[in-house]
Amino acid sequence: MKNTDTAVVFIDPQNDVLCESGANWDAVGASVTENRTVENMERIFEAAKAEGYEVFISPHYFYPTDNGWRMNGPLETSELETHTFARTGQLDLTGFRGSGADWLDRFKPYIEDGRTVVASPHKVFGPETNDLVLQLRKRGMQRIILGGMLANMCVESHMRHLIEEGFEVTVVRDATAGPRHPVWGDGYQAAIINYSFFAHALLSTDEVLDRMR
């Protein structure tokens, strides 16, 4: 890993999936706590800034007009019903600060430092609908350190698409977390299985930090 061609990419570092008051905490809280997801993401943020790595955020936002969608899977339906990542409009930040769509407070110094690249929002799970790949290509990035939320949804979808785009992807196994559902199962464990099959590397935060230095 070199800071000249390796990027840190975090998916959805937002309150609704990482904060105890978030809309999805009942489903993801146990996994976030067990993995120390927030703490590990912060360690990577800190190392990236100290070592000169480019950092990219791929956020998830829903606007009022998205309520007009006529076909949704079960997860999309749940997100719209719980107002997960909800904003008042594309150009309207009314009520954004401190909302479920806002960044986790402890991440704001890293994301809002004027150097972190915040891509346009992905609208379902993967980056096909935003400009993340363009932003990475424009900066000559070839390798990705990937983490964030949720493990088996947006993170896995980003991993798969970035691999298809020709990037070398390392997933940080304890800088992500997943939901647990009484019928659907453990999303984190499902993701770890797929990461093992697809990612170029599946490492712990400690291992990633060693390689970044």
Contacts in CASP RR format, 6 or more apart in sequence:
PFRMAT RR
TARGET T0000
AUTHOR 0000-0000-0000
METHOD contacts of the structure
MODEL  1
MKNTDTAVVFIDPQNDVLCESGANWDAVGASVTENRTVENMERIFEAAKA
EGYEVFISPHYFYPTDNGWRMNGPLETSELETHTFARTGQLDLTGFRGSG
ADWLDRFKPYIEDGRTVVASPHKVFGPETNDLVLQLRKRGMQRIILGGML
ANMCVESHMRHLIEEGFEVTVVRDATAGPRHPVWGDGYQAAIINYSFFAH
ALLSTDEVLDRMR
1 143 0 8 1.000
1 145 0 8 1.000
1 170 0 8 1.000
1 208 0 8 1.000
1 211 0 8 1.000
1 212 0 8 1.000
2 143 0 8 1.000
3 51 0 8 1.000
3 52 0 8 1.000
3 53 0 8 1.000
3 54 0 8 1.000
3 212 0 8 1.000
5 140 0 8 1.000
5 141 0 8 1.000
5 142 0 8 1.000
5 143 0 8 1.000
6 53 0 8 1.000
6 141 0 8 1.000
6 142 0 8 1.000
6 143 0 8 1.000
6 144 0 8 1.000
6 145 0 8 1.000
6 212 0 8 1.000
7 53 0 8 1.000
7 54 0 8 1.000
7 55 0 8 1.000
7 56 0 8 1.000
7 136 0 8 1.000
7 139 0 8 1.000
7 141 0 8 1.000
7 143 0 8 1.000
7 144 0 8 1.000
7 145 0 8 1.000
8 44 0 8 1.000
8 45 0 8 1.000
8 48 0 8 1.000
8 53 0 8 1.000
8 54 0 8 1.000
8 55 0 8 1.000
8 56 0 8 1.000
8 145 0 8 1.000
9 55 0 8 1.000
9 56 0 8 1.000
9 57 0 8 1.000
9 58 0 8 1.000
9 132 0 8 1.000
9 136 0 8 1.000
9 144 0 8 1.000
9 145 0 8 1.000
9 146 0 8 1.000
9 147 0 8 1.000
9 158 0 8 1.000
9 162 0 8 1.000
10 41 0 8 1.000
10 44 0 8 1.000
10 45 0 8 1.000
10 55 0 8 1.000
10 56 0 8 1.000
10 57 0 8 1.000
10 58 0 8 1.000
10 146 0 8 1.000
10 147 0 8 1.000
10 148 0 8 1.000
10 175 0 8 1.000
11 57 0 8 1.000
11 58 0 8 1.000
11 60 0 8 1.000
11 146 0 8 1.000
11 147 0 8 1.000
11 148 0 8 1.000
11 149 0 8 1.000
11 154 0 8 1.000
11 155 0 8 1.000
11 158 0 8 1.000
12 58 0 8 1.000
12 59 0 8 1.000
12 60 0 8 1.000
12 85 0 8 1.000
12 148 0 8 1.000
12 149 0 8 1.000
12 150 0 8 1.000
12 154 0 8 1.000
13 41 0 8 1.000
13 57 0 8 1.000
13 59 0 8 1.000
13 103 0 8 1.000
13 104 0 8 1.000
13 107 0 8 1.000
13 111 0 8 1.000
13 148 0 8 1.000
13 149 0 8 1.000
14 59 0 8 1.000
14 60 0 8 1.000
14 85 0 8 1.000
14 100 0 8 1.000
14 101 0 8 1.000
14 102 0 8 1.000
14 103 0 8 1.000
14 104 0 8 1.000
14 149 0 8 1.000
15 21 0 8 1.000
15 22 0 8 1.000
15 98 0 8 1.000
15 99 0 8 1.000
15 100 0 8 1.000
15 101 0 8 1.000
15 102 0 8 1.000
15 103 0 8 1.000
15 104 0 8 1.000
16 22 0 8 1.000
16 23 0 8 1.000
16 24 0 8 1.000
16 84 0 8 1.000
16 85 0 8 1.000
16 100 0 8 1.000
16 101 0 8 1.000
17 24 0 8 1.000
17 25 0 8 1.000
17 28 0 8 1.000
17 32 0 8 1.000
17 84 0 8 1.000
17 149 0 8 1.000
17 150 0 8 1.000
18 32 0 8 1.000
18 37 0 8 1.000
18 38 0 8 1.000
18 104 0 8 1.000
18 149 0 8 1.000
19 25 0 8 1.000
19 100 0 8 1.000
19 104 0 8 1.000
20 29 0 8 1.000
22 100 0 8 1.000
23 82 0 8 1.000
23 83 0 8 1.000
23 84 0 8 1.000
23 100 0 8 1.000
24 82 0 8 1.000
24 84 0 8 1.000
24 150 0 8 1.000
24 179 0 8 1.000
25 32 0 8 1.000
27 178 0 8 1.000
27 179 0 8 1.000
27 180 0 8 1.000
27 181 0 8 1.000
28 149 0 8 1.000
28 150 0 8 1.000
28 177 0 8 1.000
28 178 0 8 1.000
28 179 0 8 1.000
28 180 0 8 1.000
29 177 0 8 1.000
30 180 0 8 1.000
31 37 0 8 1.000
31 151 0 8 1.000
31 177 0 8 1.000
31 178 0 8 1.000
31 179 0 8 1.000
31 180 0 8 1.000
31 187 0 8 1.000
31 188 0 8 1.000
32 38 0 8 1.000
32 177 0 8 1.000
32 178 0 8 1.000
34 177 0 8 1.000
35 173 0 8 1.000
35 174 0 8 1.000
35 175 0 8 1.000
35 176 0 8 1.000
35 177 0 8 1.000
35 188 0 8 1.000
36 174 0 8 1.000
37 148 0 8 1.000
37 149 0 8 1.000
37 174 0 8 1.000
37 175 0 8 1.000
37 176 0 8 1.000
37 177 0 8 1.000
38 104 0 8 1.000
38 106 0 8 1.000
40 172 0 8 1.000
40 174 0 8 1.000
40 175 0 8 1.000
40 205 0 8 1.000
41 107 0 8 1.000
41 147 0 8 1.000
41 148 0 8 1.000
41 175 0 8 1.000
42 106 0 8 1.000
42 107 0 8 1.000
42 110 0 8 1.000
43 205 0 8 1.000
43 209 0 8 1.000
44 145 0 8 1.000
44 147 0 8 1.000
44 172 0 8 1.000
44 175 0 8 1.000
44 205 0 8 1.000
44 208 0 8 1.000
44 209 0 8 1.000
45 55 0 8 1.000
45 107 0 8 1.000
45 110 0 8 1.000
46 110 0 8 1.000
47 53 0 8 1.000
47 209 0 8 1.000
47 212 0 8 1.000
47 213 0 8 1.000
48 54 0 8 1.000
48 55 0 8 1.000
48 110 0 8 1.000
48 145 0 8 1.000
48 212 0 8 1.000
49 55 0 8 1.000
49 110 0 8 1.000
49 113 0 8 1.000
49 115 0 8 1.000
51 212 0 8 1.000
51 213 0 8 1.000
53 145 0 8 1.000
53 212 0 8 1.000
54 115 0 8 1.000
54 117 0 8 1.000
54 139 0 8 1.000
54 141 0 8 1.000
55 110 0 8 1.000
55 111 0 8 1.000
55 115 0 8 1.000
55 116 0 8 1.000
55 117 0 8 1.000
56 116 0 8 1.000
56 117 0 8 1.000
56 118 0 8 1.000
56 119 0 8 1.000
56 132 0 8 1.000
56 135 0 8 1.000
56 136 0 8 1.000
57 111 0 8 1.000
57 116 0 8 1.000
57 117 0 8 1.000
57 118 0 8 1.000
57 119 0 8 1.000
58 119 0 8 1.000
58 121 0 8 1.000
58 122 0 8 1.000
58 126 0 8 1.000
58 127 0 8 1.000
58 130 0 8 1.000
58 132 0 8 1.000
58 154 0 8 1.000
58 158 0 8 1.000
59 85 0 8 1.000
59 101 0 8 1.000
59 118 0 8 1.000
59 119 0 8 1.000
59 121 0 8 1.000
59 122 0 8 1.000
60 84 0 8 1.000
60 85 0 8 1.000
60 101 0 8 1.000
60 121 0 8 1.000
60 122 0 8 1.000
60 123 0 8 1.000
60 154 0 8 1.000
61 85 0 8 1.000
61 86 0 8 1.000
61 87 0 8 1.000
61 101 0 8 1.000
61 121 0 8 1.000
62 79 0 8 1.000
62 80 0 8 1.000
62 83 0 8 1.000
62 84 0 8 1.000
62 85 0 8 1.000
62 86 0 8 1.000
62 87 0 8 1.000
63 87 0 8 1.000
63 88 0 8 1.000
63 89 0 8 1.000
63 90 0 8 1.000
64 88 0 8 1.000
64 89 0 8 1.000
65 89 0 8 1.000
66 80 0 8 1.000
66 123 0 8 1.000
67 80 0 8 1.000
69 76 0 8 1.000
69 80 0 8 1.000
72 80 0 8 1.000
75 153 0 8 1.000
76 124 0 8 1.000
78 84 0 8 1.000
79 85 0 8 1.000
84 100 0 8 1.000
85 100 0 8 1.000
85 101 0 8 1.000
86 99 0 8 1.000
86 100 0 8 1.000
86 101 0 8 1.000
87 93 0 8 1.000
87 96 0 8 1.000
87 99 0 8 1.000
87 101 0 8 1.000
88 94 0 8 1.000
88 95 0 8 1.000
88 96 0 8 1.000
96 102 0 8 1.000
98 105 0 8 1.000
103 111 0 8 1.000
103 112 0 8 1.000
110 116 0 8 1.000
111 118 0 8 1.000
117 135 0 8 1.000
117 139 0 8 1.000
119 127 0 8 1.000
119 130 0 8 1.000
119 131 0 8 1.000
119 132 0 8 1.000
119 135 0 8 1.000
120 130 0 8 1.000
120 131 0 8 1.000
121 129 0 8 1.000
121 130 0 8 1.000
122 128 0 8 1.000
122 129 0 8 1.000
122 130 0 8 1.000
122 132 0 8 1.000
122 154 0 8 1.000
122 158 0 8 1.000
123 129 0 8 1.000
123 130 0 8 1.000
124 157 0 8 1.000
125 153 0 8 1.000
125 154 0 8 1.000
125 156 0 8 1.000
125 157 0 8 1.000
125 158 0 8 1.000
126 154 0 8 1.000
126 157 0 8 1.000
126 158 0 8 1.000
126 161 0 8 1.000
127 133 0 8 1.000
127 157 0 8 1.000
127 158 0 8 1.000
127 161 0 8 1.000
127 162 0 8 1.000
128 161 0 8 1.000
132 158 0 8 1.000
133 161 0 8 1.000
133 162 0 8 1.000
133 165 0 8 1.000
136 144 0 8 1.000
136 167 0 8 1.000
141 167 0 8 1.000
142 167 0 8 1.000
142 168 0 8 1.000
143 167 0 8 1.000
143 168 0 8 1.000
143 169 0 8 1.000
143 170 0 8 1.000
144 162 0 8 1.000
144 167 0 8 1.000
144 168 0 8 1.000
144 169 0 8 1.000
144 170 0 8 1.000
145 170 0 8 1.000
145 172 0 8 1.000
145 208 0 8 1.000
145 212 0 8 1.000
146 155 0 8 1.000
146 158 0 8 1.000
146 159 0 8 1.000
146 162 0 8 1.000
146 169 0 8 1.000
146 170 0 8 1.000
146 171 0 8 1.000
146 172 0 8 1.000
146 199 0 8 1.000
147 155 0 8 1.000
147 171 0 8 1.000
147 172 0 8 1.000
147 175 0 8 1.000
147 176 0 8 1.000
148 154 0 8 1.000
148 155 0 8 1.000
148 175 0 8 1.000
148 176 0 8 1.000
148 177 0 8 1.000
149 155 0 8 1.000
149 176 0 8 1.000
149 177 0 8 1.000
149 178 0 8 1.000
150 176 0 8 1.000
150 177 0 8 1.000
150 178 0 8 1.000
150 179 0 8 1.000
150 187 0 8 1.000
151 176 0 8 1.000
151 177 0 8 1.000
151 178 0 8 1.000
151 187 0 8 1.000
151 188 0 8 1.000
151 191 0 8 1.000
151 192 0 8 1.000
152 178 0 8 1.000
152 179 0 8 1.000
152 187 0 8 1.000
152 188 0 8 1.000
152 190 0 8 1.000
152 191 0 8 1.000
152 194 0 8 1.000
155 171 0 8 1.000
155 176 0 8 1.000
155 191 0 8 1.000
156 191 0 8 1.000
156 194 0 8 1.000
156 195 0 8 1.000
159 169 0 8 1.000
159 171 0 8 1.000
159 195 0 8 1.000
159 198 0 8 1.000
159 199 0 8 1.000
160 198 0 8 1.000
162 169 0 8 1.000
163 169 0 8 1.000
163 198 0 8 1.000
163 199 0 8 1.000
163 200 0 8 1.000
168 200 0 8 1.000
169 199 0 8 1.000
169 200 0 8 1.000
169 201 0 8 1.000
170 199 0 8 1.000
170 200 0 8 1.000
170 201 0 8 1.000
170 202 0 8 1.000
170 203 0 8 1.000
170 208 0 8 1.000
171 195 0 8 1.000
171 199 0 8 1.000
171 201 0 8 1.000
171 202 0 8 1.000
171 203 0 8 1.000
172 203 0 8 1.000
172 204 0 8 1.000
172 205 0 8 1.000
172 208 0 8 1.000
173 192 0 8 1.000
173 195 0 8 1.000
173 202 0 8 1.000
173 203 0 8 1.000
173 204 0 8 1.000
174 204 0 8 1.000
174 205 0 8 1.000
175 205 0 8 1.000
175 208 0 8 1.000
176 188 0 8 1.000
176 191 0 8 1.000
177 188 0 8 1.000
178 186 0 8 1.000
178 187 0 8 1.000
178 188 0 8 1.000
178 191 0 8 1.000
179 187 0 8 1.000
179 188 0 8 1.000
180 186 0 8 1.000
180 187 0 8 1.000
180 188 0 8 1.000
181 187 0 8 1.000
192 202 0 8 1.000
195 202 0 8 1.000
196 202 0 8 1.000
203 211 0 8 1.000
END
